[in-house]
Amino acid sequence: MSDYQLGIIGCGNMAEAIARGVKSANVLPHSAMIASDPLFERRQFMTSQLGISTDEHNAVPAGCPRVLLAVKPQVMAAVLADIAPAVRADATVISIAAGVTTARIDAGLGGKGHIVRVMPNTPMLVGEGMSAVAAGARATDADVQWTGKLFAACGKTLVVAEPLIDAVTAVSGSGPAYFFYLVEAMIEAGTAEGLDADAARMLAVQTCAGAAKLMMQTDDSPQTLRARVTSPGGTTQRAIETMEAAGVKDALVRAVRAAAERSRELGK
């Protein structure tokens, strides 16, 4: 029986972010974690940069009391078949694979483990993630609480019912891409108005970062905050009217709903 408390299957960027957060927040020491990955470079990185033991094979991390499945959805079935013999009956098994339901994981493990599904997002890489946690059929409150503590080391968490994970995926899982898309447009518009690319980027990025921080530190609605910037007959009003006429808000709502529908399709 090993002393490892958390086994990480897969050493990609999200697994790295979680391990960094867990270590920095003192949720677990590096010596309590072990990770596996088929790529030597990723194993070497986890060991040299984070001090985490690694293995080419999944058996040891799969046998830990808590197991994090940080693998892509398309390889999940093969990974589950590989680790099923090693997974403990009472292990907390946490998956961050988009579109893979707790029922599919449960079936792949032959009914072993308490399954918890999490939808994180990429700002976890800088400690500002948003993660939604959903319990599978056998997951206990303790499983959910421990999972929330794990992901809170890299940002904020929210517990939801699993059927809502598709909506979460559409809003926060894919959400960073919507934000980056907006910033792209702001930079492009700025350069079209004569700014050089570096200046346009600085203006757009800092403005969006500052606006997000302002919104986080007030109880005012986005509508109220927008109204305060929008002087009657001014530049902001002209811009908002232009976006409304172009159906920008409606297009964004349709985009989020399309992402949710795609998430549901991937889960079938």
Backbone hydrogen bonds, N-H to C=O, Kabsch-Sander energy under -0.5 kcal/mol:
donor,donor_aa,acceptor,acceptor_aa,energy
5,Q,32,A,-2.6
6,L,32,A,-2.0
7,G,66,R,-2.8
8,I,34,I,-2.9
9,I,7,G,-0.6
9,I,68,L,-3.0
10,G,8,I,-0.8
10,G,36,S,-2.8
16,E,12,G,-2.4
17,A,13,N,-2.5
18,I,14,M,-2.4
19,A,15,A,-2.6
20,R,16,E,-2.7
21,G,17,A,-2.5
22,V,18,I,-2.9
23,K,19,A,-2.2
24,S,20,R,-2.9
25,A,21,G,-2.6
26,N,23,K,-1.0
27,V,22,V,-2.1
28,L,22,V,-1.2
32,A,29,P,-1.9
33,M,30,H,-1.5
34,I,6,L,-2.0
35,A,53,S,-2.4
36,S,8,I,-2.4
37,D,55,D,-1.3
40,F,38,P,-0.6
43,R,39,L,-1.9
44,Q,40,F,-3.0
45,F,41,E,-2.0
46,M,42,R,-2.3
47,T,43,R,-1.9
48,S,44,Q,-3.0
49,Q,45,F,-2.9
50,L,45,F,-0.6
50,L,46,M,-1.0
51,G,47,T,-1.2
52,I,46,M,-1.9
53,S,33,M,-0.9
55,D,35,A,-1.8
62,A,58,N,-2.4
63,G,59,A,-0.9
63,G,60,V,-1.0
64,C,61,P,-1.4
66,R,5,Q,-0.7
67,V,92,T,-3.0
68,L,7,G,-3.3
69,L,67,V,-0.6
69,L,94,I,-4.0
70,A,9,I,-2.2
70,A,68,L,-1.0
75,V,72,K,-1.7
76,M,72,K,-0.6
76,M,73,P,-1.1
79,V,75,V,-2.2
80,L,76,M,-2.9
81,A,77,A,-2.0
82,D,78,A,-1.7
83,I,79,V,-2.5
84,A,80,L,-1.9
86,A,83,I,-1.5
87,V,83,I,-1.6
91,A,88,R,-1.1
92,T,65,P,-2.4
93,V,91,A,-0.7
93,V,114,H,-2.5
94,I,67,V,-3.5
94,I,92,T,-0.6
95,S,116,V,-2.5
96,I,69,L,-2.0
98,A,96,I,-0.5
100,V,97,A,-1.4
101,T,99,G,-0.7
105,I,101,T,-1.8
106,D,102,T,-2.8
107,A,103,A,-2.3
108,G,104,R,-2.2
109,L,105,I,-1.7
110,G,107,A,-1.4
111,G,106,D,-2.9
112,K,109,L,-0.6
113,G,89,A,-1.3
114,H,91,A,-3.8
115,I,113,G,-0.7
116,V,93,V,-2.9
117,R,134,A,-3.0
118,V,95,S,-3.0
119,M,132,A,-2.4
124,M,121,N,-1.8
125,L,122,T,-2.7
126,V,123,P,-1.7
127,G,124,M,-1.9
128,E,123,P,-2.6
129,G,154,C,-3.1
131,S,156,K,-2.4
132,A,119,M,-1.9
133,V,158,L,-2.9
134,A,117,R,-3.0
136,G,115,I,-2.6
139,A,136,G,-0.7
144,V,140,T,-2.1
145,Q,141,D,-2.8
146,W,142,A,-2.4
147,T,143,D,-2.2
148,G,144,V,-2.6
149,K,145,Q,-2.1
150,L,146,W,-2.1
151,F,147,T,-2.2
152,A,148,G,-2.1
153,A,149,K,-0.7
153,A,150,L,-0.6
154,C,151,F,-1.8
155,G,152,A,-1.1
156,K,129,G,-2.7
158,L,131,S,-1.9
160,V,133,V,-2.6
164,L,161,A,-2.1
165,I,162,E,-2.1
168,V,164,L,-2.3
169,T,165,I,-2.9
170,A,166,D,-1.9
171,V,167,A,-2.1
172,S,168,V,-2.7
173,G,168,V,-1.9
174,S,169,T,-2.8
177,A,174,S,-1.4
178,Y,174,S,-0.9
178,Y,175,G,-0.6
179,F,175,G,-1.9
180,F,176,P,-2.6
181,Y,177,A,-2.1
182,L,178,Y,-2.1
183,V,179,F,-2.4
184,E,180,F,-2.5
185,A,181,Y,-1.9
186,M,182,L,-2.3
187,I,183,V,-2.7
188,E,184,E,-2.6
189,A,185,A,-2.5
190,G,186,M,-2.2
191,T,187,I,-2.6
192,A,188,E,-1.8
193,E,189,A,-1.2
194,G,191,T,-1.4
195,L,190,G,-2.2
200,A,196,D,-2.6
201,R,197,A,-2.3
202,M,198,D,-2.5
203,L,199,A,-2.6
204,A,200,A,-2.4
205,V,201,R,-3.0
206,Q,202,M,-2.2
207,T,203,L,-1.7
208,C,204,A,-2.2
209,A,205,V,-2.6
210,G,206,Q,-2.7
211,A,207,T,-2.4
212,A,208,C,-2.3
213,K,209,A,-2.1
214,L,210,G,-2.5
215,M,211,A,-2.3
216,M,212,A,-2.0
217,Q,213,K,-1.3
218,T,215,M,-0.9
225,L,221,S,-2.3
226,R,222,P,-2.6
227,A,223,Q,-2.2
228,R,224,T,-1.6
229,V,225,L,-1.0
229,V,226,R,-0.7
230,T,226,R,-1.2
231,S,229,V,-1.3
234,G,231,S,-2.3
237,Q,231,S,-0.5
238,R,234,G,-1.7
239,A,235,T,-2.1
240,I,236,T,-2.9
241,E,237,Q,-2.8
242,T,238,R,-1.8
243,M,239,A,-2.2
244,E,240,I,-2.8
245,A,241,E,-2.3
246,A,242,T,-1.4
247,G,244,E,-1.2
248,V,243,M,-2.5
251,A,247,G,-2.3
252,L,248,V,-2.2
253,V,249,K,-2.4
254,R,250,D,-2.4
255,A,251,A,-2.1
256,V,252,L,-2.4
257,R,253,V,-2.2
258,A,254,R,-2.3
259,A,255,A,-2.2
260,A,256,V,-2.1
261,E,257,R,-2.2
262,R,258,A,-2.2
263,S,259,A,-2.1
264,R,260,A,-2.0
265,E,261,E,-2.1
266,L,262,R,-2.4
267,G,263,S,-1.2
268,K,265,E,-1.3
